[in-house]
């Protein structure tokens, strides 16, 4: 499986394009906001001859969904995410103004709800879906067991975890779910986070300061 990471928008967010030799692809968390970013993503997809099969959101906080409308307009595809986060689609323009910018695109309704145990298929690849609430009620992690890659959104970062002080957040649940759902994965699993650098499950079990009070080995 091929992975291309982009850093988009003012936050900035890691957006991912995944594909294989079949040229079928998925886009995770399209954070494109500026016109130059939209053109960059569009050019990459065209230059590689990719056919977008799925648009996936790890969660529906504003910074991760800024490009959903663009993806619908360009490729006719709606995002798939957890229904538990759907309320975040309301008041997107107001959320933008809170951060000092205007969001002019109307949010596109979700095309499909995803939940624990579902799978995403594209080309010869399969992504398993874990529900890992705590950062948001509907936070999802997409895991390719065959390649050892996990796309964690804002659940788990290198040396940190997602904030839990936004609406619907729960820090205790976040820690418990990371231990129960993610720390059971192989240590060599690469964690592709929603912000910042990638890491591994083994590294976070050993060094992440949020888990020094628990036994994860």
N, C-alpha and C positions, 0 to 999 in steps of 0.2 A: 504494500500500500504506500502510495506517495502522499506526503504531507507538505503543504505550503502554508506558512504562517505569515499573516500581515498584521501590522499594528495600525489601527484606524481610529479616527476621531480624537477629540480633545482629552479623553480620559487617561490613556488610550486603552483600547480593547484589543486583545488578540482574536483575530478572525482566522478560521482555518478552512482550507480547501483540501479534501481528501479524494483520491482517485486511484485507479489501477489501470492495467493494460487494456481493459475494455473501453476506457475513456468515460465510463459512468462515474459520476462524482457526487459528493455532498458538500454543502457549505454549512459550517457551524458558526453561529453568532456573527452575522454580517454587520460589522460596525460602521460601514461606510457612511459618512456624513457629508464631507466636502466633495465637490464635483471631481476634483483630481483623484480622490479615492475611488469614486464610482468608476471612473474611466480605467484606473489601474486594475481593479478587480475584473471588469468587463474584458479588458485586453488580455489578462492572464487566462481567463476561461476560453476566449477565442483562440489565442495563440496555441493553446494545448489541445484544442479540439474537444473540449469537455462537454458532456451532456449532464446537466444538473438534474439528479433524480430526487434529491431531498434537500430541504432547507431546515436546519435544526437549530433550536435555541436551547441552550443549557438552562436558561431562566429568562424571565421577561423584564428585567430591569432595563431602564431606558438605554444605557450605553451599549447593551448587547443586541438591541433590536432596531437601531437607527437605520439599518439598511434593508429591513424586511420589505418595506414598500418598494424600494428600488428593485429588489429581486423579483417581486411580483410583476412590476411593470416591464422588466426586461425579459424575464424567463417564464412568466405565467405560473409561478410556483408559490404556494403559501407555506408559512412556517409551521413546523410541528413542535409541540412543547407540552408541558404539563398543564392540565386544566387548573391546577391549584394556583398557578401564577397568572391566570387570565385577567384578573382584575387590574393588573399593572398596565394593561393596554388602554385603560380609561385615563383620560387626562394627560396624555403624552405631551401635548403642547404646554400645559401648565408645568409639568415636570421640567421641561426644557428651560422655561423661563426662570425656574428656581435656580438653575445652574448658569443663567445669564445668556442663553441663546434661544433662537426661535426654531421650532420644529414645524415645518410647513406641510409635511406629508401626513395624510390621514393614515392611522394605523390600519393594517389589513387584518381581518379576523384570522384566527388560526385555521389551518386546513385540516389538522388532525391532532387529537390528544394522544400523548404518550404517557406510559406508566411503567412501573417496575415489571420486568419480565418481557416487555416488548422487544422486538429486534428491528433494526434498520438494515435493509439489504441494498447493495449497489455493486455492480460488477460481480466480482468473486469475493466480496467483503461482507462481513456481518458485524454490526455494532450491537452489543447488548446494552440494555438501558437499566441503570440503577437510579432509584429515587433516593436522594440524599438531602432531605430538607434541613433547614437551620439558617442558611444565609437567606433563603427565601423559601416559602412553603413548597414551591414546585421545582426546586433545583434538581437537575438531572445530570448524570455522568454517563458519557458514551464510551464503551469499552470494546476494543477489538482484541479478543483473546488470542487470535492467531498471530497477530503482530506485536502484542504486548504494549498497546497504546491506550491511554485513557484520557479523555477530554473532560476536564473537571469544572469548567466554568469558574465561578467564584467560590467553589466549595473548599478547594485545597490549593495552596500556593507553595512555592519554595520558601520554607521557613515561616509560613504563616497559614492562616485560614481566612475565610470570608467574614466580613463584618456581619454582626447579627443584630444591629440596632435599628435597622429599617423595619417598616411595617411587615409583620409576619415572620420576623427573624427570631431565632431561639438558639442561643449559644450552647446550652447544654445539649440540645438535640443535635446541633451541628457536630460537636465533638463525638458524641455517641455514634452517630451515623457514619462518620469518617472511619472510626475504629471498626464498626460492624460491617460496613459495606466495602471500604477501600483498602484498609490495612490487611485484609485477608488475601488480597491479590499478591502475585509474585513480587518479590522485592525489586526485580529488574524492570517492572512495569514503568514505562515512561508516562509521567503525568504532564499533559499539555494544558497549562492553566489559562484562565481568562485574562490574566494580566501578568506581566513579568516573564521570567525565564521558565523553561521546563525543569522538571525535577524527576525523581523516582520515588516509588513507594518506600523502598528501603531507606533512602536518605531521610525521608520525612518521619518514618518510624523512629529513626535513630537521633535525629538532630532537631526536629521541629519543636520549638519551645512550648507550644501549646499542649504537648503530649508527654512532657517530662514527668508528669504525675501519674502516668498510667503505664502498665506493662503491655507492650505491643510486640514483644519478641516471642 
